[in-house]
Amino acid sequence: MTQNAQDTAADKSEMGSLLLGAGFALASLIILPAVAQRIGLGSSLTIALRGALMRAANRV
């Protein structure tokens, strides 16, 4: 019975990490370039911010 509770807690943790990583990927690929274009950021700064978000997504 204790093992089942631990498995459930691990599954929830994995799902949270998956959602967080997917959110970072979505932000770096779609949301960040749209916002950068709207406010007029340069392409090099946008690429640097995308790289930082993708690194954060890989660490999760």
Rosetta constraint file for C-alpha pairs under 8 A:
AtomPair CA 1 CA 5 HARMONIC 6.64 0.50
AtomPair CA 2 CA 6 HARMONIC 6.34 0.50
AtomPair CA 3 CA 7 HARMONIC 6.18 0.50
AtomPair CA 4 CA 8 HARMONIC 6.27 0.50
AtomPair CA 5 CA 9 HARMONIC 6.28 0.50
AtomPair CA 6 CA 10 HARMONIC 6.16 0.50
AtomPair CA 7 CA 11 HARMONIC 6.12 0.50
AtomPair CA 8 CA 12 HARMONIC 6.30 0.50
AtomPair CA 9 CA 13 HARMONIC 6.26 0.50
AtomPair CA 10 CA 14 HARMONIC 6.14 0.50
AtomPair CA 11 CA 15 HARMONIC 6.14 0.50
AtomPair CA 12 CA 16 HARMONIC 6.17 0.50
AtomPair CA 13 CA 17 HARMONIC 6.25 0.50
AtomPair CA 14 CA 18 HARMONIC 6.09 0.50
AtomPair CA 15 CA 19 HARMONIC 6.14 0.50
AtomPair CA 16 CA 20 HARMONIC 6.10 0.50
AtomPair CA 17 CA 21 HARMONIC 6.05 0.50
AtomPair CA 17 CA 60 HARMONIC 5.78 0.50
AtomPair CA 18 CA 22 HARMONIC 6.08 0.50
AtomPair CA 18 CA 60 HARMONIC 7.82 0.50
AtomPair CA 19 CA 23 HARMONIC 6.03 0.50
AtomPair CA 20 CA 24 HARMONIC 6.29 0.50
AtomPair CA 20 CA 57 HARMONIC 7.28 0.50
AtomPair CA 20 CA 60 HARMONIC 7.20 0.50
AtomPair CA 21 CA 25 HARMONIC 6.22 0.50
AtomPair CA 21 CA 56 HARMONIC 7.75 0.50
AtomPair CA 21 CA 57 HARMONIC 4.42 0.50
AtomPair CA 21 CA 58 HARMONIC 6.93 0.50
AtomPair CA 21 CA 60 HARMONIC 6.02 0.50
AtomPair CA 22 CA 26 HARMONIC 6.05 0.50
AtomPair CA 22 CA 57 HARMONIC 7.27 0.50
AtomPair CA 23 CA 27 HARMONIC 6.06 0.50
AtomPair CA 24 CA 28 HARMONIC 6.12 0.50
AtomPair CA 24 CA 53 HARMONIC 5.90 0.50
AtomPair CA 24 CA 54 HARMONIC 6.68 0.50
AtomPair CA 24 CA 56 HARMONIC 7.20 0.50
AtomPair CA 24 CA 57 HARMONIC 5.37 0.50
AtomPair CA 25 CA 29 HARMONIC 6.07 0.50
AtomPair CA 25 CA 53 HARMONIC 7.08 0.50
AtomPair CA 25 CA 54 HARMONIC 6.10 0.50
AtomPair CA 25 CA 57 HARMONIC 6.34 0.50
AtomPair CA 26 CA 30 HARMONIC 5.72 0.50
AtomPair CA 26 CA 31 HARMONIC 6.76 0.50
AtomPair CA 27 CA 31 HARMONIC 4.67 0.50
AtomPair CA 27 CA 32 HARMONIC 5.62 0.50
AtomPair CA 27 CA 53 HARMONIC 7.64 0.50
AtomPair CA 28 CA 32 HARMONIC 5.33 0.50
AtomPair CA 28 CA 33 HARMONIC 7.31 0.50
AtomPair CA 28 CA 49 HARMONIC 7.59 0.50
AtomPair CA 28 CA 50 HARMONIC 4.80 0.50
AtomPair CA 28 CA 51 HARMONIC 7.78 0.50
AtomPair CA 28 CA 53 HARMONIC 5.79 0.50
AtomPair CA 28 CA 54 HARMONIC 6.63 0.50
AtomPair CA 29 CA 33 HARMONIC 6.92 0.50
AtomPair CA 29 CA 50 HARMONIC 7.18 0.50
AtomPair CA 30 CA 34 HARMONIC 6.45 0.50
AtomPair CA 31 CA 35 HARMONIC 6.19 0.50
AtomPair CA 32 CA 36 HARMONIC 5.94 0.50
AtomPair CA 32 CA 46 HARMONIC 7.36 0.50
AtomPair CA 32 CA 49 HARMONIC 7.94 0.50
AtomPair CA 32 CA 50 HARMONIC 7.19 0.50
AtomPair CA 33 CA 37 HARMONIC 6.03 0.50
AtomPair CA 33 CA 46 HARMONIC 6.60 0.50
AtomPair CA 34 CA 38 HARMONIC 6.19 0.50
AtomPair CA 35 CA 39 HARMONIC 6.24 0.50
AtomPair CA 36 CA 40 HARMONIC 5.74 0.50
AtomPair CA 36 CA 41 HARMONIC 4.97 0.50
AtomPair CA 36 CA 42 HARMONIC 7.64 0.50
AtomPair CA 36 CA 46 HARMONIC 6.51 0.50
AtomPair CA 37 CA 41 HARMONIC 6.23 0.50
AtomPair CA 41 CA 45 HARMONIC 6.71 0.50
AtomPair CA 41 CA 46 HARMONIC 6.69 0.50
AtomPair CA 42 CA 46 HARMONIC 6.33 0.50
AtomPair CA 43 CA 47 HARMONIC 6.09 0.50
AtomPair CA 44 CA 48 HARMONIC 6.23 0.50
AtomPair CA 45 CA 49 HARMONIC 6.20 0.50
AtomPair CA 46 CA 50 HARMONIC 6.14 0.50
AtomPair CA 47 CA 51 HARMONIC 6.16 0.50
AtomPair CA 48 CA 52 HARMONIC 6.31 0.50
AtomPair CA 49 CA 53 HARMONIC 6.28 0.50
AtomPair CA 50 CA 54 HARMONIC 6.15 0.50
AtomPair CA 51 CA 55 HARMONIC 6.16 0.50
AtomPair CA 52 CA 56 HARMONIC 6.26 0.50
AtomPair CA 53 CA 57 HARMONIC 6.17 0.50
AtomPair CA 54 CA 58 HARMONIC 6.28 0.50
AtomPair CA 55 CA 59 HARMONIC 6.38 0.50
AtomPair CA 56 CA 60 HARMONIC 6.59 0.50
